[in-house]
Amino acid sequence: MSSISNNNNNHNTSCNSSQFRRQSSSRSSGQGIRPHHHNHHLIHNAHHHHPSRRFSHQTSIQSRDSIVSDKIPTEGHSTVAIVAPKDPEADKESSSSERGEWGSRWEFLLSCVGLSVGIGNVWRFPYLAYENGGGAFLIPYLIMLMLAGKPIYFMELCLGQFVGRGPLCVWQCAPIAKGVGIAMVSCCLVVCVYYNMVISYCLYYMVSVFRWGLPWTTCDGDWAIGSDCVVRSQNSSNENIFIGRSSSQVFWENKVLETTDSIDDLGGIKWDLTACLLASWIITILCLLRGVKTSGKVVYFAATFPYLILVSLMLVGFTRPGAWQGIKYFLMPSWDKLLSFKVWIAAASQMFFSLGVTIGALIMYSSYNNFTHDVFHDAMIVSTLDTVTSIIAGLVIFSGLGAMAHNLNVEVKDVVKGGPGLAFVVYPEALSKLPLAEVWSVLFFFMLFILGMDSEFALLESVLTSLADEFQIVRAHRLKFCVGLGALCFLAGIPCATRGGQYVLEIFDHYGGGLPLVYIALAECTALIWLYGYQKFSYDIYYMLDRRLGWYWKLTWKYTGPGVLLVLAVSSFILHKPLTLGDYAFPLWANVVGWTLTLSILAVIPGFAVYKVFTERETKGLLDKIKQASIENEREWGPQDPEVRKDWQSKRSGLNSVFMGVKSDLYDSKQPATLKGFSMNSIANDNHAFKGEEG
């Protein structure tokens, strides 16, 4: 896919300008849009065509040899092809601003899996399930997934694929809402900065195994001198088991983090963690140098390898004594928890956190698809696989925790800790009890590293794609911007690599990568489904996928999805408490900084809306300006391929019954256009190239 600007002097090209040309693989083969195979809506008329087909069988597009080639029927004679020559300047500009595309449908599918299935599936879901009723937590989680998760996931994939642009440039459907795209990219950038720090911890543990074996299994290291370190496997009595801290916790706090007592004391840069952070960024940049052309190849390994390790760990864990005690604790429902509003909020929050919606990465990934790619099945597969992965991770974790509880002669609830401590304190201790513990430890942390990298690829690529779609100079110098942006993110992440970096990371995570998401999602659903309109968007999907949307999508997109988001938004504000990390309560100034970060991300949504209204020149009066700013820009909204857009616009505006999603007699009886009463001489005299129009 590539973008062509007809104005060579325009170096700052707008997102969805009609100057862009999207050359999909189907077009470059000279076949135009791939015809759909009809199933439930049969063709009753020999001249009836699906809306997404090019005008008729008499018209073809040959982009390799010409810009357009129209076969014009003459009276009583065969058709005559009239060709407009290719513009070499346009080809030159197209080559310099190539956007890229997926090499295959599997690259797209696996990239979406890599984005949605991340480190959060391994530590956050099992802990929340344990804390909120075990198996009973799965019930509200699955309900929230059906009412909001799957619908919004599918909605974002459709939006990106239909427009063929990143999250900054898809809002010509409702120009007043472009601030939603800016907020998505801003949130994505914040997560990019601190998420690689979490990945760096995985690198640190892998290197530690090669240097010291399993250093977290003993209290002999210099990091344990003078501490209350206890090797828990050497204690069996309940009275002594929790005296002091476990050796794995001491290693995490005293060696890996060298954590300070508060955020007021950052303690200076920890250079070994900084080196791991630098290595993580170098790997990220190398995998994104050519955009999805390189990252699409990496995901063949990165999205599949973690499943091999997870399933292996699960099978090994099932064989350990006491494992089923932990699994029972994980799956056994505590039905009284279902009456708690907190459980439902936690389930909804985890669902959005895990799927990766509302940060713009899904819109970005689908924008590289072929226009007619069946994104529906991909959305259903990935959103289901994400849930299955979370459950598998829960089985892995709680089988290990059950075995630990059995060895220590304690209850499972007394072993579990949440947050990063679950991945970097409890897991290492559990893995140390397995045969070939060093091998399993390396594989486990390498798996976490790969899971994190998959998500980091999507986050950084989303920012790069958004900027490249908005600004032509970024696309022309993508390599430089990729390296430069990675370097800036590395520098911005150095505070997370200080000895007080854990506190900084927690502020970034809570106020930058967590709290804003639900508000962005609510604004996204409101703008797309209520401002642009469900009926318009459903027809766009019908045109693109040849798939009519049923009552489920109307119910979830218009009502249950926004309703769930509204409840989450209100409750997260009302029930919000000052930030804590374990027993440490952040000072007031740290919470103020966090809220400033949140508001700086969200303020652009109403801010840009106000700007758009007051810069509206076509109307007078505030209400008229608001209405005008909310209406789609017909010249710039729609598919990027100009021929596809022209056909889509003519079908949509000329066939109101189909536009409303209802097939009518008018649609069934529609005949292909014919040209009468002209001679080839008149065409030759008046035009160097004739472009036919469909009636």
N, C-alpha and C positions, 0 to 999 in steps of 0.2 A: 504494500500500500504506500502511496506517496501523496504529497500535497503539491499542487501547482498553483502558483500565483500569477494571474494575468497582468499584474502590475509589477514590473521589475524594480521599480523604485520604492516599493512598499516593503520595508524590512521589518516592520512590526505588524505582522498579519493577525487579524482577529480570528477567534476560534473557529466559528462555523460559517465563515464567509463563503459565499458561493464561488469565490475564486479558488477554493480548495477543490481538488479532484481526488477522489479515493479510487485507486485502481486495484480492485480485488483480484484474486486469482482467477475467478470465473471470467472477469472481463478481459484480462490479459490473454486469455486463451481464445478470444474472439467469439465467445458464446453468450456474452451478456449475462443476465441473471439466470441462474439455474432454475428450470421449471420445477414446480412442486408436483408431487404425485398426490392427487386428491383421493380422499377416502370417504369421510362421512358426508362431504358435500359433493355430490356427483355432478358431472357436467351434462346438462340437459340440452345444450345447444352447441352445435359444432363450432361456432365462432366465439364461444364463451372462454375467457381466459382468467386465470387467477390474478388478483390485483398486482402482485409483485412481478409478473411477466412484463418484458418489454413490449412495446406497443402492439405488435402483431407479428405473424410469421413472415410478413413482408419487410420487416425492418431488422437490421443487424448492426452491431457495433464492432468495428475492427480497429482496436487501439494500437496494434503493432504497426500497421501500414498507413493509417489515417486517423484523423480525429473522429470522423463519423462517416458512415457509408450508408446512405438510405436508398433502398431499392424502390423505385417509383413505378407503379404499374401504368402502362400505356394502353390505350384503347385498342384491343384486338392484337396486341403484341406482347412479347415477353417483357419482363421487368428490366429497367435500365438502372445501373448503379452510378451514382454521382458522388464523387469523392472529394472531400476537402483535404488538402495536403496537411501533413503534420508540421507543427510549428517547432523548428529546432530550438528556439529560445525557451519554449515551454518545456521541451524535453530536458534541456540543460538544467532548468530550475527544478524540474521534478526529480532529477537524479541527485541534485544537491540537497534536497529536502526530504529524502525518502523516509517514511515513517516506520516501515518494517511490518511484519506480520508473523503469526505463528507458523512454524514449519509443518505442523499437523494438529489435528484436533486433540491428540493425546497430550501435546505440550500445554495446551490451554487447560485441559482437565486436571493434569497433574500439578500445574502451577496454582490452580484454585485450591487443590487439596493441600499443597504446601502452605498457602496463606492461611487457610482456615484451621488446619491441624498444626498447632504450635506447642510451645512449652506450657502454655496455660492448660492444655488438655491433660498434661501429665501431673501437674501439681495442684492446679486451682480447682478443677472439677471434683477430684476425689475428696479433697478437704472439705469443700462446700457440701458434698453429699454426706460426709460423715457428720458435719456440724449441724446439718438441717434435716436429720431424720433418716439417713441411709437410703434405703429403697424408696421411701416416701418422697424423697427429693426428686426422684426420676419422674414422678407423676406430674407435678407442676412444670418441670423442665420440658417434658414432651408436649404438654399442652401449650406452653409458651412458644415452643418451636413451631407448632402447627398454626397458631394464631398470628404470629408475627415474624418468626425467624425465617422460615422457608419463603413466605411471600416477599419479604423485603430483599432476601438474597436473589430471588428470581427477578424482581423488579430492577435491581441495580445491574444485573447482567444484561437484561434486555435494553436498558437505557444506554449503556455503553456501546453495545453492538449496533443498535439502531443509528446512533449519531456518528459512531466511529471516532470519537474523541474522548479525551480524559475528563476528569471530574470538574475542571475549571470551565470547560467549554461545552457542556451539555445543557446549559440553562437558557438557551435561546427559546425554549418552550415556555419559559416564564422568566423574562429578563430581570424582573425585580428580585428574583431568588438567586442570582449569581453569587451572592455572599455565602450561600450554602457550600458551593464548590470551593470558595476560598477558605472557609472554615475547615473543610475536609482536608485540604492540602496542608493547612497550618497544623492541624492535629497530627497528620501523618508525619510531618517533619519533626515534631516534638517527640513522637514515639521512636522515630529513627535514631534520635540522639541517645536515648537511654537504653533502648532495647539491645543494642550491640554490647552494652555493658553486661547485661545478663548472659549473653552469648560468651563473653570473655571469661566469665566464671567457669563455664564448661571447659574452655581451653586450659584454664589454670589447673583444674582437677586432672585433666588428661596428662598434662606435663608433670604434675606431682606424682602420678602413678609411675611414670617412666623414671623419675628421679629418685623417689623414696619408697616405692612399693605402695603400701596402704598406710600413709602416715596418720590418718585419722583414727586408726585402731589402737593407738598407744598414747601414753602420756609422757613419752620419753623425749619428745622434741623440745627445742628451746622455747617454742611458743607456749608450752605447757608449764614451764618453770614458774613456781609461785602462784599457780592458778588452782582452782578447785576441781581439777580434771579427774574424771572417774571413767574407767573402762567398764562399761555396764555389763558386758558379758561375763565378767569375773565376779559379779554380785548376783545373788539369787534371792535375797530377802527383801521384802517390801520396805523394811525400815531403812535399809541402806542404799537402795537402788537410786533414789532421787537426791541423795546427799551430793551436792556439787553439780557440775555440768558434765555431760557425756563427752568423751574424747572427740567425737565427731563435731560436736558443737564448739568445743574449745578450738579445734583446728579451723573451723569456719570463721569464728569471731576474732581469734587471736593471730592466726597465720594468714588466712586468705584476705580478710578485711582489715585486720589490725584496727578495729573500730574504736572510735572515740566515744566519750560519754554523751555528747550532745551535738546538735548541728551547729552550735556556736563555735565549736572547735573542729575544723575540717582536718587538722593534723598534717597537712602537707600531702604532696602527690605520692602515691604508692607506685613505684616505677615498674614493678613486675606486672601489676594489673594494667598499667598503662601500655606496656608492651603487648599484652594480650589484646587489649582494645585496638591497638594499631593493627595487629595481625588480622583481627576480625574485619576491620574496615578495608584493608588491602584485598582480602578475599572477596568481600562484597563488591568492591569497585571492579575487580577483574571479571567477575561474573556478569557485570552489567555494562561492560564497555560498548557492546553492540546491542544493548536493549534486550528485547525478548528473543533475538536471534541467538544470543549466548545463554541467557538464563533459561530459555525454553529447553535447551539441551541438558543443562545441569539438573533439572527437576526429574529427569528419568531416573536418576539415582537418588536424589535428595528426597523425593516424595515417597519412594517405595522402601528404601532401606530402614527407616524407623519402624515400619510394620514388622519387618523380619525380626528386629531386636525385641519389640514389644511382645510379639507372639511367643518368641523363644523364652523370654523372661516369665511370661505368664505360665507356660507349660512347666518350666523348672520350678516356679513358685508353688504350683499346685502340689508338687510332690513333697514339700517340706512339712515337718511336723508342726501342727498348729495353724497351717495355712487356712484351712476351712473355717477356723474360728474368726479370722479376719474377714474372709469373704462373706460370711454370715452377717457380720457386723455392718459391712458395706451395703448388702442387699436387703437386709431385714427392715421392713417398713416400721417407722414409728408414726402411727396414724394420727396421733394428736398433733404432730408437727404441721399437718395440712391445714389446721385452723389458724396457724400463725401467718400473719401478713408478711413477716420478715422472710419466711421461706419462699413465698411467691416472688418477692422482690429479688431475692438472691438467685432464684432460678432464671428469671428474666434477664438479670444483669449478666450472668454467666453465659446465657445463650447468645446475647449480642457480642460479648467479649470474645467468645470462642469462634463464632462464624466469621468475624472480620468484616462485618457490614459497617456502613456509615463512615469509613475512613477514606473511601474513594478508590481503593486498590482493586475492588471487583469491577468497578466501572472502567478503570484503566485496562485491566486484563481483557475484558470482553470487547473493548474497542479495537483490538488487534484481530478480531475474528472476521471471517468471511460474513457478508451481510446476511446470508440465509442459513448460517450454522444453527443447528438445533440445540440452542442453549438451554432449553427447558430440561432435557434429560440430564445435562451436566449439573444444573442447579439442584435437581432432586438427588443426584448421586452424591455430590459433595456435601450437601447439608445433612444427608443421612450418614455418610461416612464419618463426618465430624463427630456426631453423637456416638456412633459405634466405637470410634477411637477413644473417646472419653471414658466409655464403660470398660473397654479393654485396659486402659491405663489404671482405672480404679481397681480392677481385678489384680493387676500386677502389684499395685501398691499395697492393697489390703491383705493380699496373700503373704507378702513379706512382713507386714506389720503384725499379722497374726502369728507368724513364726517367731518374730522377735518377742512378742508378748508371751508366747509359750516358753521360750528359753529363759526369759527374765522373771517368769511367774507373776506377771501383772496383767491388768486388763488392757485391751486394745486401746481404749480411750486415753490411757495414761502414756501411750507411746507416741501418738500422732501430734504433730505440730503443723501449722499452716504456713502459707506464704512461701517465700524462697527457702525458708528453713526446711520445708518438706523435701525439696529437691536436693539441697546441698548439706543437709544434716542427717535426716532420717534415711534417705536412700543410700548414701555411702555406708552407713552403719549396717543396713540390711544386706547390701551387696557383699559386704565383707564376710558374711556367714555362708556364702555360696562356695561350692567347689570352683577352683580356678577363679578366685575372687578378683585378681588383677585383670584378667581378660574381660570378665563381665563388667567391671568398673569402667574400663576404657571404652567398651562398646556402649555402655549406658550413657556416658557423658558425650561420646561422639554422636549418639542418637539425639541428645538434647541440642548439641551444637548444630546438627543438620536441621532439626525442627525449627530452631531459631533463625537460621540462615534463610530458609524458605520464606519465612515471614518478612525478614529484613529486605530480601530482594524485592518483594512486592511493595513494601513501604517506600523505599528509595526510588524505585521505578515509577511509582505513582506520582511522586513529586516531579521527577524529570519529564515524564510524559506530559503532565499538566503544563509545565513551563514551556515545553517544546511546542505544544499545540497553541499556546497563547502567543508566544514570541518566536518569530521565524529565526532570529539570530541564535536562539538556543538549539534549534534543530540543526542549523548549519554548522554549529560547533558543539555538537553533543558530547564528544569525547572530553573536551576541555571542561565543560560544565559538570559532567559526571565526576571527574577527578576533583574539581574544585568544590563541589557540593559535599562530596565524601570527606574532603579535608576539613571543611568548615564544621561538619557534624562531629568529626573526631575531636576537634578543638573544643566544641561546645560540650562534649561528653567527658572531658578531662575532670571536671569537678566530681563526677560520679566515681572516678578512679582515685580519689583522695581517701584518707583514712576515715573521714566522715562522709564518704560518698554514698553510703547506704541510706542516709537521711535525705540527701539530694535526690537520689533515684526514687525514693518513695514519694517525694513531692511531685516529681515529673510524672510518675506513674498514676497517681491518684488525681491530680488536678489537671494534668495535660493529656494523658492517654485514657483516662477513665470517665471522669465526671462530664466532659463536654459531649461525649458520644451520643448519649440519649437525647440531648437537646438538638444536636445536628440531625439525628435520625427523624425526630419529630418534624423539624423544618423541611427535611427532604420529602417526607411523605405528603405533607401539606402542600408543598409547592407543586409536586408532580401530579398528584392524584386529585387535588382540589382546585388548584389554580389552572394548571394546564388541562386537567380533566381526565377522569377514568375512561370515559368513552373514547376520547381521542387517542389516549395511550393504548387502549385495548385494540383499536383498529391498527395502530402502528405495528403492534405485535402480530396481528393477523396478517398484515401485508408482508411482514418480514419472515414469519415462521409458518404461515399457512395454518395457524392454530387459533381457534376461537376460545376465548376465556370463559369459563363457566361461573356459576354463582359463588364458588369458593373464593376465587380471586377478587371478585367484586366485594364480597363481605370482608375479607382480610385487608385488602388494600384501602378500602374506604373507611372501615369502621374498627375492626378488632386491632389491626396493626397500629394505627394512630392512637387508639384508645389505650392499649398497653403502654405505648411510649409516653402518653400524657400522664398516666398514673405513675410511671417510673420517674418522669421529670419532676412532678410535684412532690412525690415522696422523698426523692433524693435530696431535694432542697429543704423540705420540712424536717426530715429525720437526720440531716447531716450533722455530724459531730466533728469537733476538732480532730485533726489527724494524730494518730498514734502509731508507734512501731514497737510491738511487744508491750512492754511495761512503760516505754518512754512516751511522754506526751510532748508534742511539738509546741514550741512557744508561739505566742500570738503573731509575732512578725512573720514567722515561717508560714502560718496559715494565710496571712494577708498576701504574701508573695504567691502562694498557691492559687488563691482566688483571683489575683491579678492575672495570672497565666490563663486561667479558665475564661475569664471575661474578655481577655484580649483575643482569644480564639473565637468566642461566640459573638462579640460585639460587631464583628464585620457583617453578620447576617442582617440585623436591622440597619446597620450603618450604610451598607451598600444599597439597601432598599430605599432609604431616605434619599441617598444621592441619586438613584435612578429616577425617583419621582420628581425631584426638583430640577433635574436636567431634562425632563421630558418637554419637548418643544412643540409637539403637534397639537396639544390640547391646552385648554385653560380651565382653571378650577381644580382644587385639590383632589376631589373624588374622581374626576375625569382623568387626571394625571395618574392616580393610583391604578385605575382600571386599564389605562393604556400601557402602563409599565408592566402589568401582569399578563398582557396578551402576547402570545407567541410572535416572534419575528419571522414572518412567513418567508422572507428572502434568505434567511440564514438557518432556520431550523429544519432539520430533516436529514435524510441520508446524504453522505458526502459525495457520492458519485452523482454528477449533475443530471445524467440521463435517468438514473433511478429516482432522483428527487423529482424531476419533471413528471415522470409517470405516477409517482406516489401522490403528488399534489393534484394531478388531474383526476385520479381515481377518487381521492378523498373529497375534493370539492364538488365533483360532478355527480357522485353517487352517494347521496346523503344517507340512504337506507343501509348501504354497506358500511359507511362511516359509523353508523350507529350500531353496527354489529348484527344487523338483520338483513338477510338476503331477501330481495323483492323481485317482482315480475320485471321491473325495469332493468335490474341487473341481469336477470336471465335472458332477457330479450335484447340486450345490448349487442349491436353489430359492430364489426371492425370498421374503421374509417375507410372511405374510398375517395379518390380524387377524380373529379369529372370536369370536363370542359376546359382542358388546358392542352397546349401543344408543347413539344419539346423545344420548338423554336423560341417561344415566348420565355421559357425558362432560361435558355441559353443567352437570350438578349438581355435579360434583366438580372440574372444572377450568375456568379461564378460557381457557386455551390448552393444547392437547394437543400433545405432541411425540412422534411415533412413533419407534420403535426398530426397527432391522433385526434379524431373527432370525439 
